[in-house]
Amino acid sequence: MKKMIAKLGGIIVPIIFCIALIFTASMSLDLTDDLQGNARVINYIGIVRGATQRLIKKELNHDPDDELILYQDHILSGLLNGSDELDLIKLDSEEFQALLMEMKDDWEDIKAQIENYREGSSNQQLYDLSEDYFKLANDTVFTAEKYTELNVQNARKSLVMTNRIFFFMALGCSVFIIYQEKRRRKLIEAEKKNIKKSEQLSKRALELMAPMNEISELMYVSDMDTYELLFVNEAGKKMFHIDDSLPGIKCYNVIQGFDAPCSFCTNKLLETDETYSWEYTNPILNKHYLLKDRLIEWDGRIARMEIAFDITEVNNEKNELKKRLERDDIRLACVRELYNNRNIETAVKKVLEYIGTMFCAERAYVFQFNGNYYSNTAEWCKEGIMPEIDNLQDIPIGDYQVWLDELQTHKKLVINDVEELKETFPTGYDLLIHQGIRNIVWVPLIKNGEVYGSLGLDNQDLEMAEVAVPFLQTIQYFLSLSMQRNENEKMLFELSQIDRLTSFYNRNCFIQDVSELKESRGSVGVVYLDINGLKEINDSFGHDAGDKLIKGCADVIKNNAASKRLYRIGGDEFVIIYTDITEELFYDAVQLLKNALEKNRCQAAIGCRWNEECAYIQETIKEADELMYGDKKRFYQGHHATSRYRHNNDMLSFLADPGALNKK
């Protein structure tokens, strides 16, 4: 484009000069023609002036000349209107035309006077008209000359102005040509430098391609706008089966297998002299790469260069470590839950939820053995999966002994496809397939070296089956410890809160409950009992007999008391506490209990008291205690030795058969 402008500049100046010459010549010719026409007009006016004087002389000498008169008429008409015959033009001057009309009018007067003179009129008047006409002709000539001179001046100015315009045009073009020539020279120099630089770049590119082709990692260069592959090293060609015909091949199609530019393309993220690093798993090679992208100049244009380092193995190790840490976190969460949560049922269910979710299972559960049967004691189900815990109770162990032997021997049971059991173990197959189970993983629950249950998963992610077994084995250890701790805590609770002989709450529990009930609202009723004659039974028949008496009386109380708050607070002392009960119902309940004790000949002193406010429970207990001692005192005052003997015989009968008294 610039070369074309420079060429045109070299042609324009001569053209301008040629046009200027032609235009000037044309204007000169037109001016010459105008001057010639004006000169002829002036000349013919002079002819009219001279011919009129000649005609007057001839007429005064009595020599008439009508042809001269006609000739003058013809000239005047030509001057007024222009004449091709006389080669006259009509001057475009109002002043000249007005004088010319005046000359024509005066000429008509002269012609009329000539006729009069020929007929004998005086010659003086004709002479005077000729003088006036001569003067008018002179004025007309001067006017024509003035008009012609003005035209000449205007034409001269136009010609000078035109020449100046063409001069400045030629000058501007010359300056432009000089400027373009300088630019052309600079462009030539720049082009030479670019050619030299391009040659250097080509040489450097060739030098660069050699090591690029030698590296084992994928390396390619793509166009930033069209995404066309400009270069792929030998390693990349082998990976993606690319031949040497690169033009037109898109990077997103060959490298990623896409039909459109990648949504994650880094073109818009790249900056000059900076390397952009990122990671991606290639869908064609199914390998994970660390990618290094950079802007480079390639064949005179900006392109994107990318080097891909295969870090699949490192990434797999990183992912495995991440998963291992996640499993460790879940394992720790399970241990924390089992340790902190004293509600073993809630803790186990939460642990099952952790495990089932982590291994993408549909169910996680715990089975425990009970004699010759085993039952599902805890279960977690994925959302949308129906629970099976109610259908898996008291299942005979013998039908599935092969699985239990596997747990005992190998400490695990893994079935990746239950269809494998269809021919070899139909009973197990039917049990599992009926629950919609496709695969299972079980580990045993062990206590004192023996299997007493199992922890398992149904339909878990098979890719995680290998890590599921050791994970579950770790969890089962802590689960077994928690279950054992729960049993121990129950035993400790019974030892600290439960009377072993009667299964009533003991004195410790009584003191604790009374302290808590003081803060309660509502009514309270207290029954205080003391077995009569226990000392005599112990002294006469031994403490075993006394314990049997206590146990028998406790059973009567348990079966007939309308409250669950039953306490044995001493050797032969019992307390029953009723809460939120009306006074009438309380004393009715006490009477029913007295009737039952009397019917069963279980002699006991009883004191009872009701209070509408539980806050006064201690005072109520004290009052009931005092009433009980009053009742006991009356019992011993009314029973002499013979009566005591009969009472002891009734107690012996009661000890021999506690239900016998009910039968009488």
HUKACOR-V413759 format. One record per helix or strand of 3 or more residues. SS is the DSSP state (a for helix, b for strand). FROM is the first residue (numbers start at 1). TO is the last residue. If there is no record, write none. Layout:
SS_FROM_TO / SS_FROM_TO
//
This chain:
a_2_60 / a_66_81 / a_94_118 / a_123_214 / b_218_223 / b_228_232 / a_234_240 / a_251_255 / a_267_269 / b_276_282 / b_287_298 / b_301_310 / a_312_340 / a_344_358 / b_363_370 / b_373_381 / a_389_391 / a_397_410 / b_413_415 / a_418_424 / a_426_434 / b_440_447 / b_450_458 / a_462_497 / a_507_517 / b_524_531 / a_534_541 / a_543_560 / b_565_568 / b_573_579 / a_583_599 / b_604_611 / a_614_637 / a_641_656 / a_660_663
//
